[in-house]
């Protein structure tokens, strides 16, 4: 999809980020041309055998590592 295809939720600096769904940290990355410091999660299997991937971008600090389980 061209352009911006996400939802921005602005919060005060230092506000903890809560995962939208339970799952596993797939990727932790720092990309100065995109989301900056960001975390990609893959959900547990949901209805119909599907998975959902979510990205949490523009983070100041990241305290999870790939493979970590989030609930």
N, C-alpha and C positions, 0 to 999 in steps of 0.2 A: 504494500500500500504506500503510495507516495505521500510525503509530508508527515505531519504529526498524527499518529494513530493511537495515542494513549490518553489517559486521564491524569491530569496533574492535581495533586492534593497538597496545598501548601500548609505547612505546620511550623511552629516555632522551632528554632534550632535546638537540638537535643531531645526532641520528642521521639520516644521509641516507636519503631515501626512494627506493626503486628501483621503477620501473614494472613492473607485472605482465606487460604485453605491450608489444611495440614499436608505436609509433604517433605521433600528433601531438597537441600540446597544443591542446585546443579552447577552453578558457576558464580564466582566472585571475581569482579574485574574492575579495572580503572581505565576508562577510555575518555581522554580529554576532549574528543570530538563528538561524543554521544551523550550517554547517561552519566558520565563522570564515574565516581565510585558507585558500583551497583551490584545487586544480588539478583540472580535468577533462580526461582524455585519451580519445581515440578510437583504438582499435587499427587496425592494418593489417587488410585483409580476411582473414578466417579461413575455415575449411572452410564450404562451402555459401554462400559469398558474404556472410557475416554480418560485422558489426563489433561490438566490445564497448566500452562506455564505462565508465571507472572514475574515481572521485573520491577524491582524497587530501586529507583535511580536517584542520583544527586545526593548520595549519603555523605555525611561527614566522617563517620566512623563505621566500620563493619566488624562485628564481633562473632560472625559465623564463618565456617569453612565448608568447602565442597564436601558433600556427603552427610553433613549434619542434618538431623531430623528436626523439623519445626512443627509445633502444635499450636 
